Amino acid sequence: MTELGIGIGWRPEIADAVEELPGIDWVEVVAENVCAGHLPDSLARLRARGVTVVPHGVSLGLGGADRPDPERLAALAEKAEALGAPLVTEHIAFVRAGGPLTASPRLEAGHLLPVPRTRDALDVLCENVRIAQESLPVPLALENIAALFSWPGEELSEGRFLAELVERTGVRLLIDVANLHTNHRNRGEDPARALAELPVEAIAYVHVAGGVERDGVWHDTHAHPVPPPVLDILADLAGRVAPPGVLLERDDHFPPAAELAAELTAIRATVTTARRRPAPAAVPHDRSASRHGVGAAALRAGRAPAGGDPLLIGAGARVSGGLMPAAARPAPGATPAPAPAPREGGAAVAAPESTAPVPAGDEARQRVGVGQVAVLSALVAGTPVPEGFDVRRMRVQSRALAGKRASVVARIAPELPEILGAGFRPAFLAYARTRPMPGSYRRDALDFVESLLLDERPERRELTRWWRERTDSRPAGLAGRVARAARLVFGGR
């Protein structure tokens, strides 16, 4: 496992500060925000100093029902090579839904959404991870995400879900302790239990970030100081294993460099102090310990769980029998079949040779896809919340997605808040309430302006000028705008 040290998320807004911060061993950059052939000067200078740069993707959607997009994978691979990165990272999440698999319109979330912790979703995720591993030139690590809502009928805890993912694919883990705190606050999940169930030897590095509570819900904002409970979870993790790297994330409301330095100092002190403490006791009767002990031992020793070729954690890794069979899964709440009894020494009983593993079938993908379409449609298109979900939490998530869209559009099109003043955000949120996000934020900005032009607003002259400068065309006349609006309402583009 690559030793990274203490790092910080590189962002253009704090690029100068990052270069001057003392004790920075490495940085992480949002992969979608850099071009392989035109790296920012700041990143080039950091690399020249020997600072490791890790690309962190946000758009693959490996937890989605579809197989990963080859073009997105190729772009991520190209950036990893351009940065000389020792690994790349992504998220256990879905970011889009719909399309041919479910015979429904494609929807974009514009943000990371939780996958259901079910056997179907795990099968789909494992196959998607293997596809990604085969396409990437360096090892892949996946991050647990923060969630504002839970799926009904989940079959696995977060720790067991991650443990089985590692067992079956050999993927590494990026553990975000701030997300564990968020899920504790919002979903009542125990961070200590999650850490106890994890194969901690698979941890590639750790994220630390701040958040804020609003209306009884904890929001993982990356825009506030790191709170003490997040450092407590970091200490718990560091008391179990020495993390190869720990990184501070900050994405907005950037403080002075001195405050960033102080947070990095607190993180470093937390890790150092925790390493001197006795390791926490194992959770009694932890089913994952017997079920996943083989995978953990293999990760430590660098060998395949049941013997054979050395375990290669990264591109093309195959662990625990390779691709899993697409067998029918019990309904949520049903009693699962007992796991095979371990042999003496802890090695699992091998499956009969006649049982040939096959990829996750389209039936499982369709089941996962239908659920994700229903959820995403409720969040971004105003359809009813599916049965079994917490309606209040889904509304909070819906507002959060719309707010994120507004913030990103304001950042990439800063002229719009200047033109609309205090009316920008209310106008955008009203637009987003019934207008799902298109394929990109640039298109979102253009569609937003087009909706404003339909309303004959007093800022029409400035908005028309903005439109022409970015499309080399003039906005449609009244008849054209009405036709365009009708196409949007009835699902066409």
C-alpha positions in Angstrom: 0.0 0.0 0.0 1.4 3.4 -1.0 2.4 5.5 2.0 0.9 9.0 1.3 1.2 10.9 4.6 -0.9 14.0 5.4 -2.5 15.9 2.5 -5.2 18.3 1.4 -7.6 18.6 -1.4 -6.2 20.9 -4.1 -8.7 23.4 -5.4 -8.0 26.4 -7.7 -9.3 28.8 -5.0 -6.6 27.8 -2.5 -3.9 26.7 -5.0 -1.4 29.3 -3.7 -2.1 28.5 -0.1 -1.6 24.7 -0.7 1.8 25.3 -2.3 2.9 27.3 0.8 1.4 25.1 3.6 4.1 23.3 5.6 4.1 19.5 5.8 2.0 18.7 2.8 3.0 15.3 1.6 0.3 14.9 -1.2 -2.8 16.4 -2.7 -6.0 15.1 -4.2 -7.6 16.8 -7.2 -11.2 16.4 -8.6 -10.5 14.4 -11.8 -13.3 16.0 -13.8 -11.8 19.5 -13.1 -8.4 18.9 -14.8 -7.3 18.1 -18.4 -4.6 15.5 -18.9 -2.8 17.6 -21.5 -3.2 21.0 -19.7 -2.5 20.6 -16.0 -2.8 23.8 -13.9 0.6 25.4 -13.2 0.2 24.9 -9.5 -0.2 21.2 -9.8 2.8 21.0 -12.1 4.9 22.9 -9.5 3.7 20.5 -6.8 4.6 17.5 -8.9 8.0 19.0 -9.6 8.6 19.2 -5.9 7.8 15.5 -5.5 4.3 16.0 -4.1 2.0 13.1 -5.0 -1.2 14.0 -6.8 -4.2 11.6 -6.7 -7.2 12.1 -9.1 -10.5 11.7 -7.3 -13.5 11.0 -9.7 -17.1 12.0 -9.0 -18.9 11.0 -12.2 -18.4 7.3 -12.9 -21.5 6.3 -10.9 -20.1 2.8 -10.3 -23.1 2.1 -8.0 -25.5 2.7 -10.9 -27.4 0.0 -12.7 -25.6 0.6 -16.0 -22.1 -0.6 -16.8 -19.4 2.1 -16.5 -19.1 4.4 -19.5 -15.9 3.5 -21.4 -15.2 7.1 -22.3 -15.3 8.2 -18.7 -13.0 5.4 -17.7 -10.6 6.2 -20.5 -10.5 9.9 -19.4 -9.8 8.9 -15.8 -7.0 6.5 -16.9 -5.5 9.3 -19.0 -5.5 11.7 -16.0 -3.9 9.1 -13.7 -1.1 8.6 -16.1 -0.6 12.4 -16.7 -0.4 13.0 -13.0 1.9 10.0 -12.3 -0.7 8.9 -9.7 -0.1 5.8 -7.6 -3.9 5.1 -7.5 -7.2 6.7 -8.5 -10.4 7.0 -6.4 -14.1 7.2 -6.9 -17.3 6.7 -4.9 -19.8 4.0 -4.0 -22.7 5.9 -5.4 -25.0 6.4 -8.3 -25.2 9.7 -10.1 -27.6 9.0 -13.0 -30.5 6.6 -13.8 -32.8 5.7 -16.6 -32.1 4.9 -20.2 -32.5 1.8 -22.3 -32.1 -0.6 -19.4 -35.3 0.6 -17.7 -36.9 2.1 -20.8 -37.2 5.5 -19.1 -35.8 8.9 -19.7 -32.2 9.4 -18.5 -31.9 11.5 -15.4 -28.8 13.1 -13.9 -28.5 13.8 -10.1 -25.6 16.2 -10.3 -24.4 14.7 -7.0 -23.6 11.4 -5.2 -26.5 9.3 -4.1 -26.5 6.2 -1.9 -26.9 2.7 -3.4 -29.2 0.3 -1.6 -27.2 -2.2 0.5 -28.8 -5.2 -1.0 -27.4 -8.4 -2.6 -28.6 -7.2 -6.1 -26.9 -3.8 -5.7 -23.7 -5.5 -4.4 -23.6 -7.9 -7.4 -24.0 -4.9 -9.8 -21.4 -2.8 -8.0 -18.9 -5.7 -8.0 -19.1 -6.2 -11.7 -18.9 -2.5 -12.4 -15.8 -2.3 -10.2 -14.1 -5.1 -12.1 -14.8 -3.4 -15.4 -13.2 -0.2 -14.0 -10.2 -2.1 -12.7 -9.5 -3.6 -16.1 -9.6 -0.1 -17.7 -7.4 1.7 -15.2 -3.6 1.7 -15.2 -3.3 1.9 -11.4 -5.2 0.5 -8.4 -8.7 1.8 -7.7 -10.0 2.8 -4.2 -13.7 3.5 -3.5 -15.2 6.0 -1.0 -18.1 5.5 1.3 -20.5 8.4 0.9 -22.7 10.5 3.2 -26.4 10.0 2.8 -29.5 12.0 3.8 -31.9 9.1 3.3 -32.0 5.4 3.7 -33.3 2.7 1.3 -36.0 0.4 2.7 -35.3 -3.3 2.8 -31.5 -3.1 3.1 -29.8 -6.4 3.8 -26.3 -5.4 4.9 -24.7 -2.9 7.2 -22.3 -0.4 5.8 -19.3 -2.3 7.2 -20.4 -5.7 5.9 -21.3 -4.2 2.5 -17.8 -2.7 2.1 -16.1 -5.8 3.5 -17.9 -8.0 0.9 -17.0 -5.6 -1.9 -13.3 -5.9 -1.0 -13.5 -9.6 -0.6 -15.0 -10.1 -4.1 -13.1 -7.5 -6.1 -9.8 -6.7 -4.3 -10.7 -3.0 -4.5 -9.1 -0.7 -2.0 -11.1 1.6 0.3 -11.1 5.3 0.8 -12.8 5.8 4.2 -14.4 9.2 4.8 -14.7 9.5 8.5 -16.8 12.6 8.1 -19.3 10.5 6.1 -19.4 8.0 8.8 -20.3 10.8 11.2 -23.0 12.1 8.8 -24.6 8.6 8.5 -24.5 8.4 12.3 -26.3 11.6 12.7 -28.8 11.1 9.8 -29.3 7.3 9.8 -28.4 6.3 13.3 -25.5 4.1 12.1 -22.7 3.3 14.5 -19.3 4.4 13.2 -17.4 2.1 15.6 -19.4 -0.9 14.3 -18.7 0.1 10.7 -14.9 0.3 11.4 -15.0 -3.0 13.3 -16.5 -4.8 10.3 -14.1 -3.3 7.7 -11.1 -5.1 6.3 -8.9 -2.2 7.5 -5.9 -3.5 5.7 -7.6 -2.5 2.5 -7.7 1.2 3.4 -5.8 3.3 0.9 -6.4 6.6 2.7 -8.8 8.6 4.7 -10.9 11.7 4.1 -11.6 14.2 6.9 -14.0 17.1 6.4 -16.5 19.5 8.1 -20.2 20.0 8.0 -23.1 21.7 9.6 -26.5 20.8 11.1 -29.6 22.4 9.6 -33.2 21.6 10.7 -32.1 18.5 12.5 -30.1 17.1 9.5 -26.4 17.0 9.3 -25.0 18.2 6.0 -21.6 17.1 4.8 -20.7 20.5 3.3 -16.9 20.5 3.1 -17.3 24.2 3.8 -17.0 24.2 7.6 -14.4 23.4 10.2 -13.8 19.7 11.1 -15.9 19.1 14.2 -14.5 17.1 17.2 -16.8 14.0 16.6 -15.2 13.5 13.2 -11.7 13.7 14.8 -12.9 11.1 17.3 -13.8 8.7 14.5 -10.5 9.3 12.9 -8.8 8.4 16.2 -10.8 5.2 16.4 -9.8 4.3 12.9 -6.1 5.2 13.5 -6.2 3.1 16.7 -7.1 0.1 14.6 -4.7 0.5 11.7 -2.1 3.1 10.6 -3.8 4.7 7.6 -1.4 5.1 4.6 -2.7 8.6 4.1 -5.1 11.2 5.6 -6.5 14.1 3.6 -8.4 17.3 4.6 -11.2 18.2 2.2 -12.4 21.8 1.8 -14.6 22.7 -1.2 -16.2 26.1 -0.3 -16.0 29.1 2.1 -12.3 28.7 2.1 -10.6 30.0 5.3 -7.2 31.7 5.5 -4.2 29.5 5.1 -3.5 29.7 8.8 -6.8 28.0 9.6 -6.2 25.2 7.1 -2.7 24.7 8.6 -4.3 24.4 12.1 -6.8 21.8 10.9 -4.0 19.8 9.3 -2.0 20.0 12.6 -5.1 18.7 14.5 -5.4 15.8 12.1 -1.8 14.9 12.4 -1.9 15.0 16.2 -5.1 12.9 16.2 -3.4 10.2 14.1 -0.2 10.3 16.1 -1.9 10.0 19.5 -4.2 7.2 18.4 -1.3 5.1 17.3 0.0 5.0 20.8 -3.3 3.6 22.3 -4.2 -0.1 22.5 -6.3 -1.2 19.5 -10.0 -1.3 20.2 -11.5 -4.7 21.1 -13.2 -6.6 18.3 -17.0 -6.5 18.2 -18.4 -9.7 19.9 -19.9 -12.2 17.5 -18.9 -10.0 14.5 -20.1 -12.2 11.6 -17.9 -10.3 9.2 -14.8 -11.3 11.1 -15.2 -15.0 10.2 -16.6 -14.3 6.8 -14.0 -11.8 5.8 -11.0 -12.8 7.8 -9.6 -14.7 4.8 -9.7 -11.6 2.7 -8.1 -9.5 5.3 -5.3 -12.0 5.8 -4.8 -12.1 2.1 -4.5 -8.4 1.9 -1.8 -8.4 4.6 0.1 -11.2 3.0 -0.4 -10.2 -0.7 -1.8 -13.6 -1.7 -5.1 -14.9 -3.0 -7.5 -15.9 -0.3 -7.5 -19.6 -1.1 -4.0 -20.0 -2.4 -2.9 -19.8 -6.0 -1.6 -16.7 -7.8 -0.5 -13.6 -5.7 -3.3 -11.1 -4.9 -3.0 -8.1 -7.1 -5.0 -5.3 -5.6 -5.8 -2.9 -8.4 -6.3 -3.1 -12.2 -7.9 -6.4 -13.1 -7.8 -7.8 -9.6 -9.9 -11.0 -9.0 -10.6 -12.1 -5.4 -12.7 -14.9 -3.9 -13.7 -16.7 -7.0 -13.9 -13.7 -9.5 -17.3 -12.7 -10.9 -20.3 -13.7 -8.7 -23.2 -15.7 -10.1 -26.4 -13.8 -10.8 -28.5 -16.0 -8.6 -31.9 -14.9 -7.5 -31.8 -13.1 -4.2 -34.1 -13.5 -1.2 -36.6 -10.7 -0.7 -35.6 -8.1 1.8 -36.3 -9.4 5.3 -35.9 -13.0 4.2 -33.5 -15.3 6.1 -30.3 -15.7 4.1 -28.8 -19.0 3.4 -26.0 -19.9 5.9 -22.5 -19.2 4.8 -20.2 -22.2 4.1 -18.5 -23.5 7.2 -14.9 -22.6 7.4 -12.1 -25.2 7.3 -9.6 -25.5 10.1 -7.3 -22.4 9.8 -10.1 -20.2 8.5 -10.0 -20.9 4.8 -13.4 -20.9 3.2 -14.8 -24.0 1.6 -14.3 -23.7 -2.2 -17.3 -23.8 -4.4 -17.7 -26.8 -6.6 -15.8 -26.5 -9.9 -19.0 -27.0 -11.9 -20.4 -23.7 -10.5 -19.1 -21.3 -13.2 -19.3 -17.7 -12.1 -21.1 -15.3 -14.4 -21.5 -11.5 -14.4 -24.4 -9.9 -12.7 -27.4 -10.5 -15.0 -29.4 -7.8 -16.6 -32.3 -9.0 -14.3 -30.4 -7.7 -11.3 -29.4 -4.6 -13.1 -33.0 -3.9 -14.1 -34.2 -4.4 -10.5 -31.6 -2.0 -9.2 -32.2 0.4 -12.1 -36.0 0.6 -11.6 -35.5 1.5 -7.9 -32.9 4.1 -8.8 -35.1 5.7 -11.4 -38.0 6.0 -9.0 -35.8 7.6 -6.4 -34.0 10.0 -8.7 -37.3 11.0 -10.4 -38.8 11.9 -7.0 -35.7 13.9 -6.2 -35.3 15.9 -9.4 -38.5 15.7 -11.4 -41.2 16.1 -8.7 -42.7 12.6 -9.0 -44.1 10.9 -5.8 -41.7 9.5 -3.3 -41.6 5.7 -3.6 -43.2 3.7 -0.9 -41.1 2.9 2.1 -38.9 6.0 1.9 -38.9 8.8 4.5 -40.7 11.6 2.7 -39.2 14.4 4.8 -35.7 13.2 4.2 -36.3 12.8 0.5 -37.5 16.4 0.4 -34.4 17.5 2.2 -32.3 15.6 -0.3 -34.2 17.1 -3.2 -33.6 20.6 -1.9 -29.9 19.8 -1.4 -29.6 18.6 -5.0 -31.3 21.8 -6.3 -29.1 24.0 -4.1 -26.0 22.3 -5.3 -27.1 22.9 -8.9 -27.6 26.5 -8.2 -24.2 26.9 -6.6 -22.4 25.2 -9.4 -24.2 27.2 -12.1 -23.4 30.4 -10.2 -19.7 29.4 -10.2 -19.5 28.5 -13.9 -21.7 31.3 -15.0 -21.0 34.1 -12.5 -22.7 36.7 -14.8 -26.1 35.2 -14.0 -26.1 36.1 -10.3 -24.8 39.6 -11.3 -27.7 40.0 -13.8 -30.4 38.7 -11.5 -29.0 39.9 -8.2 -30.8 38.5 -5.1 -33.4 36.9 -7.4 -30.9 34.4 -8.9 -31.2 31.6 -6.3 -35.0 31.7 -5.9 -35.4 31.8 -9.7 -33.1 28.8 -10.2 -34.7 26.8 -7.4 -38.1 27.4 -9.0 -36.7 26.2 -12.3 -35.0 23.1 -10.8 -38.2 22.0 -9.0 -39.6 20.5 -12.2 -36.7 20.6 -14.6 -34.3 17.6 -14.1 -30.6 18.4 -14.7 -29.4 17.8 -18.3 -26.1 16.2 -19.1 -23.9 19.0 -18.0 -23.9 22.2 -15.8 -23.2 24.3 -18.8 -26.4 23.0 -20.5 -28.2 23.5 -17.2 -27.2 27.2 -17.2 -28.4 27.6 -20.8 -31.7 25.9 -20.1 -32.2 28.0 -17.0 -31.7 31.2 -19.0 -34.1 29.9 -21.7 -36.7 29.4 -19.0 -36.2 32.9 -17.8 -36.7 34.3 -21.3 -40.0 32.4 -21.5 -41.1 34.5 -18.6 -40.4 37.9 -20.3 -38.4 39.1 -17.3 -37.2 42.7 -17.0 -33.6 41.4 -17.4 -34.4 40.0 -20.8 -31.9 42.3 -22.7 -28.9 41.3 -20.5 -30.0 37.6 -20.5 -30.3 37.7 -24.3 -26.8 39.1 -24.6 -25.5 36.4 -22.3 -27.2 33.7 -24.4 -25.8 35.0 -27.7 -22.2 35.2 -26.4 -22.4 31.5 -25.5 -24.4 30.0 -28.3 -23.7 32.1 -31.4 -27.4 32.2 -31.9 -30.4 34.3 -30.8 -33.1 33.0 -28.5 -36.1 31.6 -30.1 -39.2 33.8 -30.7 -42.3 33.4 -28.6 -43.6 30.4 -30.7 -40.3 28.7 -30.6 -39.9 29.2 -26.9 -43.4 27.8 -26.3 -42.6 24.7 -28.4 -39.4 24.2 -26.6 -41.1 24.5 -23.2 -43.7 21.9 -24.3 -41.0 19.5 -25.4 -39.4 19.8 -22.0 -42.7 19.3 -20.1 -43.6 16.2 -22.1 -40.2 14.6 -21.8 -38.6 15.5 -25.1 -35.4 17.4 -25.7 
